[in-house]
Amino acid sequence: MSEHTYKVGQTVTIVARHQMPGAAGTYTILALMPEERGDHQYRVRSTTSPQLRVVPESEISRATTPEPDIFRASEH
C-alpha cells in the first residue's frame, strides 16, 4: 500500500467533477482517510466556505499560489 501524496494542512484544488460540478475550488486537507477502490481519500474543507467533502486523491492537485507581482511602475 502506498502513502498519501498530500498531508494534513496542505491546500489543494479539486477539479470539476461530473457528479458534483460545484465542488471545484480550493480546499484545505483536514484528515487522511483509507483507500477506497485503490484511491486514497481525504477529508477537506473549502477555503471560502464551511463546506466539507471527502474526495479521492485522483480528483485533487496541489494548489498553486499566485506569483508575486514583480512589475513595478517606474518612477519618472
mmCIF file of the N, C-alpha and C atoms, coordinates in Angstrom:
data_MODEL
# 
_entry.id   MODEL 
# 
loop_
_atom_site.group_PDB 
_atom_site.id 
_atom_site.type_symbol 
_atom_site.label_atom_id 
_atom_site.label_alt_id 
_atom_site.label_comp_id 
_atom_site.label_asym_id 
_atom_site.label_entity_id 
_atom_site.label_seq_id 
_atom_site.pdbx_PDB_ins_code 
_atom_site.Cartn_x 
_atom_site.Cartn_y 
_atom_site.Cartn_z 
_atom_site.occupancy 
_atom_site.B_iso_or_equiv 
_atom_site.pdbx_formal_charge 
_atom_site.auth_seq_id 
_atom_site.auth_comp_id 
_atom_site.auth_asym_id 
_atom_site.auth_atom_id 
_atom_site.pdbx_PDB_model_num 
ATOM 1   N N  . MET A 1 1  ? 0.858   -1.184 0.000   1.00 0.00 ? 1  MET A N  1 
ATOM 2   C CA . MET A 1 1  ? 0.000   0.000  0.000   1.00 0.00 ? 1  MET A CA 1 
ATOM 3   C C  . MET A 1 1  ? 0.897   1.238  0.000   1.00 0.00 ? 1  MET A C  1 
ATOM 4   N N  . SER A 1 2  ? 0.575   2.206  -0.850  1.00 0.00 ? 2  SER A N  1 
ATOM 5   C CA . SER A 1 2  ? 1.382   3.416  -0.968  1.00 0.00 ? 2  SER A CA 1 
ATOM 6   C C  . SER A 1 2  ? 0.937   4.469  0.042   1.00 0.00 ? 2  SER A C  1 
ATOM 7   N N  . GLU A 1 3  ? 1.773   5.475  0.189   1.00 0.00 ? 3  GLU A N  1 
ATOM 8   C CA . GLU A 1 3  ? 1.499   6.591  1.101   1.00 0.00 ? 3  GLU A CA 1 
ATOM 9   C C  . GLU A 1 3  ? 0.579   7.615  0.432   1.00 0.00 ? 3  GLU A C  1 
ATOM 10  N N  . HIS A 1 4  ? -0.115  8.401  1.258   1.00 0.00 ? 4  HIS A N  1 
ATOM 11  C CA . HIS A 1 4  ? -0.877  9.531  0.740   1.00 0.00 ? 4  HIS A CA 1 
ATOM 12  C C  . HIS A 1 4  ? 0.106   10.537 0.131   1.00 0.00 ? 4  HIS A C  1 
ATOM 13  N N  . THR A 1 5  ? -0.285  11.175 -0.942  1.00 0.00 ? 5  THR A N  1 
ATOM 14  C CA . THR A 1 5  ? 0.553   12.176 -1.599  1.00 0.00 ? 5  THR A CA 1 
ATOM 15  C C  . THR A 1 5  ? 0.525   13.500 -0.849  1.00 0.00 ? 5  THR A C  1 
ATOM 16  N N  . TYR A 1 6  ? -0.628  13.859 -0.288  1.00 0.00 ? 6  TYR A N  1 
ATOM 17  C CA . TYR A 1 6  ? -0.816  15.144 0.370   1.00 0.00 ? 6  TYR A CA 1 
ATOM 18  C C  . TYR A 1 6  ? -0.866  14.953 1.878   1.00 0.00 ? 6  TYR A C  1 
ATOM 19  N N  . LYS A 1 7  ? -0.632  16.036 2.621   1.00 0.00 ? 7  LYS A N  1 
ATOM 20  C CA . LYS A 1 7  ? -0.587  15.999 4.077   1.00 0.00 ? 7  LYS A CA 1 
ATOM 21  C C  . LYS A 1 7  ? -1.666  16.907 4.676   1.00 0.00 ? 7  LYS A C  1 
ATOM 22  N N  . VAL A 1 8  ? -2.020  16.637 5.928   1.00 0.00 ? 8  VAL A N  1 
ATOM 23  C CA . VAL A 1 8  ? -2.975  17.467 6.654   1.00 0.00 ? 8  VAL A CA 1 
ATOM 24  C C  . VAL A 1 8  ? -2.443  18.898 6.702   1.00 0.00 ? 8  VAL A C  1 
ATOM 25  N N  . GLY A 1 9  ? -3.314  19.864 6.427   1.00 0.00 ? 9  GLY A N  1 
ATOM 26  C CA . GLY A 1 9  ? -2.959  21.274 6.431   1.00 0.00 ? 9  GLY A CA 1 
ATOM 27  C C  . GLY A 1 9  ? -2.575  21.809 5.063   1.00 0.00 ? 9  GLY A C  1 
ATOM 28  N N  . GLN A 1 10 ? -2.326  20.916 4.121   1.00 0.00 ? 10 GLN A N  1 
ATOM 29  C CA . GLN A 1 10 ? -1.930  21.342 2.779   1.00 0.00 ? 10 GLN A CA 1 
ATOM 30  C C  . GLN A 1 10 ? -3.154  21.848 2.011   1.00 0.00 ? 10 GLN A C  1 
ATOM 31  N N  . THR A 1 11 ? -2.929  22.802 1.110   1.00 0.00 ? 11 THR A N  1 
ATOM 32  C CA . THR A 1 11 ? -4.004  23.346 0.284   1.00 0.00 ? 11 THR A CA 1 
ATOM 33  C C  . THR A 1 11 ? -3.968  22.667 -1.074  1.00 0.00 ? 11 THR A C  1 
ATOM 34  N N  . VAL A 1 12 ? -5.144  22.215 -1.508  1.00 0.00 ? 12 VAL A N  1 
ATOM 35  C CA . VAL A 1 12 ? -5.268  21.516 -2.780  1.00 0.00 ? 12 VAL A CA 1 
ATOM 36  C C  . VAL A 1 12 ? -6.430  22.104 -3.576  1.00 0.00 ? 12 VAL A C  1 
ATOM 37  N N  . THR A 1 13 ? -6.467  21.771 -4.848  1.00 0.00 ? 13 THR A N  1 
ATOM 38  C CA . THR A 1 13 ? -7.552  22.198 -5.717  1.00 0.00 ? 13 THR A CA 1 
ATOM 39  C C  . THR A 1 13 ? -8.317  20.959 -6.164  1.00 0.00 ? 13 THR A C  1 
ATOM 40  N N  . ILE A 1 14 ? -9.641  21.033 -6.088  1.00 0.00 ? 14 ILE A N  1 
ATOM 41  C CA . ILE A 1 14 ? -10.483 19.952 -6.606  1.00 0.00 ? 14 ILE A CA 1 
ATOM 42  C C  . ILE A 1 14 ? -10.855 20.319 -8.031  1.00 0.00 ? 14 ILE A C  1 
ATOM 43  N N  . VAL A 1 15 ? -10.635 19.393 -8.928  1.00 0.00 ? 15 VAL A N  1 
ATOM 44  C CA . VAL A 1 15 ? -11.034 19.619 -10.316 1.00 0.00 ? 15 VAL A CA 1 
ATOM 45  C C  . VAL A 1 15 ? -12.528 19.379 -10.424 1.00 0.00 ? 15 VAL A C  1 
ATOM 46  N N  . ALA A 1 16 ? -13.175 20.026 -11.378 1.00 0.00 ? 16 ALA A N  1 
ATOM 47  C CA . ALA A 1 16 ? -14.620 19.875 -11.558 1.00 0.00 ? 16 ALA A CA 1 
ATOM 48  C C  . ALA A 1 16 ? -14.961 18.412 -11.787 1.00 0.00 ? 16 ALA A C  1 
ATOM 49  N N  . ARG A 1 17 ? -15.987 17.947 -11.126 1.00 0.00 ? 17 ARG A N  1 
ATOM 50  C CA . ARG A 1 17 ? -16.409 16.564 -11.252 1.00 0.00 ? 17 ARG A CA 1 
ATOM 51  C C  . ARG A 1 17 ? -17.780 16.515 -11.901 1.00 0.00 ? 17 ARG A C  1 
ATOM 52  N N  . HIS A 1 18 ? -18.009 15.478 -12.692 1.00 0.00 ? 18 HIS A N  1 
ATOM 53  C CA . HIS A 1 18 ? -19.308 15.335 -13.368 1.00 0.00 ? 18 HIS A CA 1 
ATOM 54  C C  . HIS A 1 18 ? -20.446 15.205 -12.364 1.00 0.00 ? 18 HIS A C  1 
ATOM 55  N N  . GLN A 1 19 ? -20.220 14.443 -11.281 1.00 0.00 ? 19 GLN A N  1 
ATOM 56  C CA . GLN A 1 19 ? -21.280 14.231 -10.299 1.00 0.00 ? 19 GLN A CA 1 
ATOM 57  C C  . GLN A 1 19 ? -21.545 15.480 -9.464  1.00 0.00 ? 19 GLN A C  1 
ATOM 58  N N  . MET A 1 20 ? -20.494 16.283 -9.235  1.00 0.00 ? 20 MET A N  1 
ATOM 59  C CA . MET A 1 20 ? -20.630 17.445 -8.365  1.00 0.00 ? 20 MET A CA 1 
ATOM 60  C C  . MET A 1 20 ? -19.866 18.616 -8.955  1.00 0.00 ? 20 MET A C  1 
ATOM 61  N N  . PRO A 1 21 ? -20.369 19.224 -10.023 1.00 0.00 ? 21 PRO A N  1 
ATOM 62  C CA . PRO A 1 21 ? -19.620 20.303 -10.663 1.00 0.00 ? 21 PRO A CA 1 
ATOM 63  C C  . PRO A 1 21 ? -19.359 21.498 -9.754  1.00 0.00 ? 21 PRO A C  1 
ATOM 64  N N  . GLY A 1 22 ? -20.163 21.708 -8.744  1.00 0.00 ? 22 GLY A N  1 
ATOM 65  C CA . GLY A 1 22 ? -19.967 22.819 -7.817  1.00 0.00 ? 22 GLY A CA 1 
ATOM 66  C C  . GLY A 1 22 ? -18.843 22.588 -6.828  1.00 0.00 ? 22 GLY A C  1 
ATOM 67  N N  . ALA A 1 23 ? -18.217 21.415 -6.869  1.00 0.00 ? 23 ALA A N  1 
ATOM 68  C CA . ALA A 1 23 ? -17.159 21.083 -5.917  1.00 0.00 ? 23 ALA A CA 1 
ATOM 69  C C  . ALA A 1 23 ? -15.817 21.698 -6.280  1.00 0.00 ? 23 ALA A C  1 
ATOM 70  N N  . ALA A 1 24 ? -15.660 22.162 -7.512  1.00 0.00 ? 24 ALA A N  1 
ATOM 71  C CA . ALA A 1 24 ? -14.368 22.714 -7.930  1.00 0.00 ? 24 ALA A CA 1 
ATOM 72  C C  . ALA A 1 24 ? -13.983 23.883 -7.039  1.00 0.00 ? 24 ALA A C  1 
ATOM 73  N N  . GLY A 1 25 ? -12.699 23.985 -6.721  1.00 0.00 ? 25 GLY A N  1 
ATOM 74  C CA . GLY A 1 25 ? -12.227 25.089 -5.902  1.00 0.00 ? 25 GLY A CA 1 
ATOM 75  C C  . GLY A 1 25 ? -11.033 24.681 -5.067  1.00 0.00 ? 25 GLY A C  1 
ATOM 76  N N  . THR A 1 26 ? -10.663 25.557 -4.137  1.00 0.00 ? 26 THR A N  1 
ATOM 77  C CA . THR A 1 26 ? -9.501  25.339 -3.283  1.00 0.00 ? 26 THR A CA 1 
ATOM 78  C C  . THR A 1 26 ? -9.961  24.866 -1.909  1.00 0.00 ? 26 THR A C  1 
ATOM 79  N N  . TYR A 1 27 ? -9.268  23.858 -1.393  1.00 0.00 ? 27 TYR A N  1 
ATOM 80  C CA . TYR A 1 27 ? -9.626  23.227 -0.126  1.00 0.00 ? 27 TYR A CA 1 
ATOM 81  C C  . TYR A 1 27 ? -8.384  22.975 0.715   1.00 0.00 ? 27 TYR A C  1 
ATOM 82  N N  . THR A 1 28 ? -8.589  22.876 2.037   1.00 0.00 ? 28 THR A N  1 
ATOM 83  C CA . THR A 1 28 ? -7.521  22.522 2.962   1.00 0.00 ? 28 THR A CA 1 
ATOM 84  C C  . THR A 1 28 ? -7.762  21.087 3.424   1.00 0.00 ? 28 THR A C  1 
ATOM 85  N N  . ILE A 1 29 ? -6.725  20.279 3.441   1.00 0.00 ? 29 ILE A N  1 
ATOM 86  C CA . ILE A 1 29 ? -6.851  18.893 3.882   1.00 0.00 ? 29 ILE A CA 1 
ATOM 87  C C  . ILE A 1 29 ? -6.954  18.868 5.401   1.00 0.00 ? 29 ILE A C  1 
ATOM 88  N N  . LEU A 1 30 ? -8.024  18.230 5.898   1.00 0.00 ? 30 LEU A N  1 
ATOM 89  C CA . LEU A 1 30 ? -8.256  18.110 7.338   1.00 0.00 ? 30 LEU A CA 1 
ATOM 90  C C  . LEU A 1 30 ? -7.827  16.755 7.871   1.00 0.00 ? 30 LEU A C  1 
ATOM 91  N N  . ALA A 1 31 ? -7.989  15.696 7.052   1.00 0.00 ? 31 ALA A N  1 
ATOM 92  C CA . ALA A 1 31 ? -7.661  14.346 7.512   1.00 0.00 ? 31 ALA A CA 1 
ATOM 93  C C  . ALA A 1 31 ? -7.357  13.430 6.340   1.00 0.00 ? 31 ALA A C  1 
ATOM 94  N N  . LEU A 1 32 ? -6.457  12.473 6.588   1.00 0.00 ? 32 LEU A N  1 
ATOM 95  C CA . LEU A 1 32 ? -6.159  11.421 5.615   1.00 0.00 ? 32 LEU A CA 1 
ATOM 96  C C  . LEU A 1 32 ? -7.102  10.270 5.921   1.00 0.00 ? 32 LEU A C  1 
ATOM 97  N N  . MET A 1 33 ? -7.690  9.699  4.894   1.00 0.00 ? 33 MET A N  1 
ATOM 98  C CA . MET A 1 33 ? -8.650  8.619  5.075   1.00 0.00 ? 33 MET A CA 1 
ATOM 99  C C  . MET A 1 33 ? -8.168  7.377  4.330   1.00 0.00 ? 33 MET A C  1 
ATOM 100 N N  . PRO A 1 34 ? -8.747  6.228  4.635   1.00 0.00 ? 34 PRO A N  1 
ATOM 101 C CA . PRO A 1 34 ? -8.307  4.990  3.991   1.00 0.00 ? 34 PRO A CA 1 
ATOM 102 C C  . PRO A 1 34 ? -8.562  4.985  2.487   1.00 0.00 ? 34 PRO A C  1 
ATOM 103 N N  . GLU A 1 35 ? -7.845  4.110  1.821   1.00 0.00 ? 35 GLU A N  1 
ATOM 104 C CA . GLU A 1 35 ? -8.038  3.903  0.386   1.00 0.00 ? 35 GLU A CA 1 
ATOM 105 C C  . GLU A 1 35 ? -9.423  3.335  0.114   1.00 0.00 ? 35 GLU A C  1 
ATOM 106 N N  . GLU A 1 36 ? -9.975  3.731  -1.016  1.00 0.00 ? 36 GLU A N  1 
ATOM 107 C CA . GLU A 1 36 ? -11.241 3.161  -1.477  1.00 0.00 ? 36 GLU A CA 1 
ATOM 108 C C  . GLU A 1 36 ? -11.092 2.921  -2.971  1.00 0.00 ? 36 GLU A C  1 
ATOM 109 N N  . ARG A 1 37 ? -11.264 1.698  -3.377  1.00 0.00 ? 37 ARG A N  1 
ATOM 110 C CA . ARG A 1 37 ? -11.092 1.305  -4.784  1.00 0.00 ? 37 ARG A CA 1 
ATOM 111 C C  . ARG A 1 37 ? -9.719  1.702  -5.324  1.00 0.00 ? 37 ARG A C  1 
ATOM 112 N N  . GLY A 1 38 ? -8.682  1.541  -4.493  1.00 0.00 ? 38 GLY A N  1 
ATOM 113 C CA . GLY A 1 38 ? -7.324  1.825  -4.924  1.00 0.00 ? 38 GLY A CA 1 
ATOM 114 C C  . GLY A 1 38 ? -6.951  3.293  -4.971  1.00 0.00 ? 38 GLY A C  1 
ATOM 115 N N  . ASP A 1 39 ? -7.786  4.173  -4.410  1.00 0.00 ? 39 ASP A N  1 
ATOM 116 C CA . ASP A 1 39 ? -7.543  5.618  -4.445  1.00 0.00 ? 39 ASP A CA 1 
ATOM 117 C C  . ASP A 1 39 ? -7.582  6.156  -3.016  1.00 0.00 ? 39 ASP A C  1 
ATOM 118 N N  . HIS A 1 40 ? -6.514  6.821  -2.562  1.00 0.00 ? 40 HIS A N  1 
ATOM 119 C CA . HIS A 1 40 ? -6.515  7.426  -1.228  1.00 0.00 ? 40 HIS A CA 1 
ATOM 120 C C  . HIS A 1 40 ? -7.617  8.474  -1.150  1.00 0.00 ? 40 HIS A C  1 
ATOM 121 N N  . GLN A 1 41 ? -8.187  8.628  0.040   1.00 0.00 ? 41 GLN A N  1 
ATOM 122 C CA . GLN A 1 41 ? -9.265  9.586  0.268   1.00 0.00 ? 41 GLN A CA 1 
ATOM 123 C C  . GLN A 1 41 ? -8.802  10.651 1.259   1.00 0.00 ? 41 GLN A C  1 
ATOM 124 N N  . TYR A 1 42 ? -9.396  11.835 1.162   1.00 0.00 ? 42 TYR A N  1 
ATOM 125 C CA . TYR A 1 42 ? -9.069  12.959 2.042   1.00 0.00 ? 42 TYR A CA 1 
ATOM 126 C C  . TYR A 1 42 ? -10.352 13.650 2.484   1.00 0.00 ? 42 TYR A C  1 
ATOM 127 N N  . ARG A 1 43 ? -10.384 14.078 3.749   1.00 0.00 ? 43 ARG A N  1 
ATOM 128 C CA . ARG A 1 43 ? -11.466 14.963 4.208   1.00 0.00 ? 43 ARG A CA 1 
ATOM 129 C C  . ARG A 1 43 ? -10.922 16.369 4.046   1.00 0.00 ? 43 ARG A C  1 
ATOM 130 N N  . VAL A 1 44 ? -11.681 17.221 3.353   1.00 0.00 ? 44 VAL A N  1 
ATOM 131 C CA . VAL A 1 44 ? -11.217 18.570 3.047   1.00 0.00 ? 44 VAL A CA 1 
ATOM 132 C C  . VAL A 1 44 ? -12.286 19.601 3.392   1.00 0.00 ? 44 VAL A C  1 
ATOM 133 N N  . ARG A 1 45 ? -11.832 20.839 3.614   1.00 0.00 ? 45 ARG A N  1 
ATOM 134 C CA . ARG A 1 45 ? -12.746 21.974 3.874   1.00 0.00 ? 45 ARG A CA 1 
ATOM 135 C C  . ARG A 1 45 ? -12.427 23.066 2.866   1.00 0.00 ? 45 ARG A C  1 
ATOM 136 N N  . SER A 1 46 ? -13.475 23.643 2.311   1.00 0.00 ? 46 SER A N  1 
ATOM 137 C CA . SER A 1 46 ? -13.322 24.742 1.367   1.00 0.00 ? 46 SER A CA 1 
ATOM 138 C C  . SER A 1 46 ? -12.601 25.911 2.040   1.00 0.00 ? 46 SER A C  1 
ATOM 139 N N  . THR A 1 47 ? -11.760 26.608 1.283   1.00 0.00 ? 47 THR A N  1 
ATOM 140 C CA . THR A 1 47 ? -11.086 27.787 1.832   1.00 0.00 ? 47 THR A CA 1 
ATOM 141 C C  . THR A 1 47 ? -11.973 29.025 1.783   1.00 0.00 ? 47 THR A C  1 
ATOM 142 N N  . THR A 1 48 ? -13.139 28.910 1.120   1.00 0.00 ? 48 THR A N  1 
ATOM 143 C CA . THR A 1 48 ? -14.025 30.074 1.004   1.00 0.00 ? 48 THR A CA 1 
ATOM 144 C C  . THR A 1 48 ? -15.377 29.890 1.675   1.00 0.00 ? 48 THR A C  1 
ATOM 145 N N  . SER A 1 49 ? -15.638 28.691 2.218   1.00 0.00 ? 49 SER A N  1 
ATOM 146 C CA . SER A 1 49 ? -16.914 28.439 2.895   1.00 0.00 ? 49 SER A CA 1 
ATOM 147 C C  . SER A 1 49 ? -16.708 27.306 3.905   1.00 0.00 ? 49 SER A C  1 
ATOM 148 N N  . PRO A 1 50 ? -17.698 27.034 4.745   1.00 0.00 ? 50 PRO A N  1 
ATOM 149 C CA . PRO A 1 50 ? -17.554 25.957 5.726   1.00 0.00 ? 50 PRO A CA 1 
ATOM 150 C C  . PRO A 1 50 ? -17.795 24.557 5.133   1.00 0.00 ? 50 PRO A C  1 
ATOM 151 N N  . GLN A 1 51 ? -17.900 24.467 3.840   1.00 0.00 ? 51 GLN A N  1 
ATOM 152 C CA . GLN A 1 51 ? -18.216 23.216 3.152   1.00 0.00 ? 51 GLN A CA 1 
ATOM 153 C C  . GLN A 1 51 ? -17.136 22.149 3.375   1.00 0.00 ? 51 GLN A C  1 
ATOM 154 N N  . LEU A 1 52 ? -17.575 20.939 3.780   1.00 0.00 ? 52 LEU A N  1 
ATOM 155 C CA . LEU A 1 52 ? -16.686 19.794 3.972   1.00 0.00 ? 52 LEU A CA 1 
ATOM 156 C C  . LEU A 1 52 ? -16.983 18.746 2.911   1.00 0.00 ? 52 LEU A C  1 
ATOM 157 N N  . ARG A 1 53 ? -15.953 18.034 2.482   1.00 0.00 ? 53 ARG A N  1 
ATOM 158 C CA . ARG A 1 53 ? -16.113 16.969 1.485   1.00 0.00 ? 53 ARG A CA 1 
ATOM 159 C C  . ARG A 1 53 ? -15.102 15.868 1.770   1.00 0.00 ? 53 ARG A C  1 
ATOM 160 N N  . VAL A 1 54 ? -15.397 14.683 1.253   1.00 0.00 ? 54 VAL A N  1 
ATOM 161 C CA . VAL A 1 54 ? -14.419 13.608 1.178   1.00 0.00 ? 54 VAL A CA 1 
ATOM 162 C C  . VAL A 1 54 ? -14.158 13.412 -0.300  1.00 0.00 ? 54 VAL A C  1 
ATOM 163 N N  . VAL A 1 55 ? -12.875 13.488 -0.688  1.00 0.00 ? 55 VAL A N  1 
ATOM 164 C CA . VAL A 1 55 ? -12.524 13.403 -2.102  1.00 0.00 ? 55 VAL A CA 1 
ATOM 165 C C  . VAL A 1 55 ? -11.395 12.401 -2.310  1.00 0.00 ? 55 VAL A C  1 
ATOM 166 N N  . PRO A 1 56 ? -11.412 11.718 -3.454  1.00 0.00 ? 56 PRO A N  1 
ATOM 167 C CA . PRO A 1 56 ? -10.312 10.809 -3.777  1.00 0.00 ? 56 PRO A CA 1 
ATOM 168 C C  . PRO A 1 56 ? -9.098  11.590 -4.277  1.00 0.00 ? 56 PRO A C  1 
ATOM 169 N N  . GLU A 1 57 ? -7.933  11.027 -4.060  1.00 0.00 ? 57 GLU A N  1 
ATOM 170 C CA . GLU A 1 57 ? -6.695  11.676 -4.482  1.00 0.00 ? 57 GLU A CA 1 
ATOM 171 C C  . GLU A 1 57 ? -6.650  11.949 -5.975  1.00 0.00 ? 57 GLU A C  1 
ATOM 172 N N  . SER A 1 58 ? -7.300  11.107 -6.755  1.00 0.00 ? 58 SER A N  1 
ATOM 173 C CA . SER A 1 58 ? -7.282  11.276 -8.209  1.00 0.00 ? 58 SER A CA 1 
ATOM 174 C C  . SER A 1 58 ? -8.021  12.526 -8.673  1.00 0.00 ? 58 SER A C  1 
ATOM 175 N N  . GLU A 1 59 ? -8.789  13.156 -7.780  1.00 0.00 ? 59 GLU A N  1 
ATOM 176 C CA . GLU A 1 59 ? -9.561  14.338 -8.160  1.00 0.00 ? 59 GLU A CA 1 
ATOM 177 C C  . GLU A 1 59 ? -9.031  15.630 -7.557  1.00 0.00 ? 59 GLU A C  1 
ATOM 178 N N  . ILE A 1 60 ? -7.820  15.579 -6.992  1.00 0.00 ? 60 ILE A N  1 
ATOM 179 C CA . ILE A 1 60 ? -7.231  16.798 -6.446  1.00 0.00 ? 60 ILE A CA 1 
ATOM 180 C C  . ILE A 1 60 ? -5.819  16.993 -6.995  1.00 0.00 ? 60 ILE A C  1 
ATOM 181 N N  . SER A 1 61 ? -5.366  18.236 -6.920  1.00 0.00 ? 61 SER A N  1 
ATOM 182 C CA . SER A 1 61 ? -3.989  18.556 -7.298  1.00 0.00 ? 61 SER A CA 1 
ATOM 183 C C  . SER A 1 61 ? -3.482  19.622 -6.339  1.00 0.00 ? 61 SER A C  1 
ATOM 184 N N  . ARG A 1 62 ? -2.181  19.755 -6.276  1.00 0.00 ? 62 ARG A N  1 
ATOM 185 C CA . ARG A 1 62 ? -1.569  20.747 -5.393  1.00 0.00 ? 62 ARG A CA 1 
ATOM 186 C C  . ARG A 1 62 ? -2.020  22.134 -5.832  1.00 0.00 ? 62 ARG A C  1 
ATOM 187 N N  . ALA A 1 63 ? -2.468  22.939 -4.888  1.00 0.00 ? 63 ALA A N  1 
ATOM 188 C CA . ALA A 1 63 ? -2.908  24.300 -5.213  1.00 0.00 ? 63 ALA A CA 1 
ATOM 189 C C  . ALA A 1 63 ? -1.694  25.139 -5.557  1.00 0.00 ? 63 ALA A C  1 
ATOM 190 N N  . THR A 1 64 ? -1.850  25.962 -6.552  1.00 0.00 ? 64 THR A N  1 
ATOM 191 C CA . THR A 1 64 ? -0.763  26.858 -6.915  1.00 0.00 ? 64 THR A CA 1 
ATOM 192 C C  . THR A 1 64 ? -1.002  28.201 -6.262  1.00 0.00 ? 64 THR A C  1 
ATOM 193 N N  . THR A 1 65 ? 0.061   28.784 -5.777  1.00 0.00 ? 65 THR A N  1 
ATOM 194 C CA . THR A 1 65 ? -0.053  30.114 -5.185  1.00 0.00 ? 65 THR A CA 1 
ATOM 195 C C  . THR A 1 65 ? 0.326   31.125 -6.242  1.00 0.00 ? 65 THR A C  1 
ATOM 196 N N  . PRO A 1 66 ? -0.358  32.238 -6.286  1.00 0.00 ? 66 PRO A N  1 
ATOM 197 C CA . PRO A 1 66 ? -0.035  33.235 -7.302  1.00 0.00 ? 66 PRO A CA 1 
ATOM 198 C C  . PRO A 1 66 ? 1.397   33.739 -7.137  1.00 0.00 ? 66 PRO A C  1 
ATOM 199 N N  . GLU A 1 67 ? 2.041   33.963 -8.243  1.00 0.00 ? 67 GLU A N  1 
ATOM 200 C CA . GLU A 1 67 ? 3.390   34.511 -8.226  1.00 0.00 ? 67 GLU A CA 1 
ATOM 201 C C  . GLU A 1 67 ? 3.324   35.959 -7.745  1.00 0.00 ? 67 GLU A C  1 
ATOM 202 N N  . PRO A 1 68 ? 4.322   36.400 -6.981  1.00 0.00 ? 68 PRO A N  1 
ATOM 203 C CA . PRO A 1 68 ? 4.303   37.799 -6.545  1.00 0.00 ? 68 PRO A CA 1 
ATOM 204 C C  . PRO A 1 68 ? 4.405   38.720 -7.744  1.00 0.00 ? 68 PRO A C  1 
ATOM 205 N N  . ASP A 1 69 ? 3.739   39.849 -7.638  1.00 0.00 ? 69 ASP A N  1 
ATOM 206 C CA . ASP A 1 69 ? 3.762   40.825 -8.731  1.00 0.00 ? 69 ASP A CA 1 
ATOM 207 C C  . ASP A 1 69 ? 5.100   41.547 -8.693  1.00 0.00 ? 69 ASP A C  1 
ATOM 208 N N  . ILE A 1 70 ? 5.989   41.213 -9.632  1.00 0.00 ? 70 ILE A N  1 
ATOM 209 C CA . ILE A 1 70 ? 7.317   41.811 -9.635  1.00 0.00 ? 70 ILE A CA 1 
ATOM 210 C C  . ILE A 1 70 ? 7.380   43.060 -10.503 1.00 0.00 ? 70 ILE A C  1 
ATOM 211 N N  . PHE A 1 71 ? 6.302   43.305 -11.235 1.00 0.00 ? 71 PHE A N  1 
ATOM 212 C CA . PHE A 1 71 ? 6.280   44.509 -12.076 1.00 0.00 ? 71 PHE A CA 1 
ATOM 213 C C  . PHE A 1 71 ? 5.956   45.713 -11.206 1.00 0.00 ? 71 PHE A C  1 
ATOM 214 N N  . ARG A 1 72 ? 6.782   46.705 -11.285 1.00 0.00 ? 72 ARG A N  1 
ATOM 215 C CA . ARG A 1 72 ? 6.517   47.939 -10.542 1.00 0.00 ? 72 ARG A CA 1 
ATOM 216 C C  . ARG A 1 72 ? 6.616   49.102 -11.509 1.00 0.00 ? 72 ARG A C  1 
ATOM 217 N N  . ALA A 1 73 ? 5.724   50.010 -11.390 1.00 0.00 ? 73 ALA A N  1 
ATOM 218 C CA . ALA A 1 73 ? 5.764   51.200 -12.257 1.00 0.00 ? 73 ALA A CA 1 
ATOM 219 C C  . ALA A 1 73 ? 7.021   51.985 -11.925 1.00 0.00 ? 73 ALA A C  1 
ATOM 220 N N  . SER A 1 74 ? 7.724   52.352 -12.951 1.00 0.00 ? 74 SER A N  1 
ATOM 221 C CA . SER A 1 74 ? 8.942   53.128 -12.718 1.00 0.00 ? 74 SER A CA 1 
ATOM 222 C C  . SER A 1 74 ? 8.577   54.551 -12.337 1.00 0.00 ? 74 SER A C  1 
ATOM 223 N N  . GLU A 1 75 ? 9.394   55.104 -11.497 1.00 0.00 ? 75 GLU A N  1 
ATOM 224 C CA . GLU A 1 75 ? 9.146   56.478 -11.063 1.00 0.00 ? 75 GLU A CA 1 
ATOM 225 C C  . GLU A 1 75 ? 9.865   57.423 -11.992 1.00 0.00 ? 75 GLU A C  1 
ATOM 226 N N  . HIS A 1 76 ? 9.163   58.317 -12.620 1.00 0.00 ? 76 HIS A N  1 
ATOM 227 C CA . HIS A 1 76 ? 9.761   59.320 -13.504 1.00 0.00 ? 76 HIS A CA 1 
ATOM 228 C C  . HIS A 1 76 ? 9.282   60.686 -13.131 1.00 0.00 ? 76 HIS A C  1 
# 
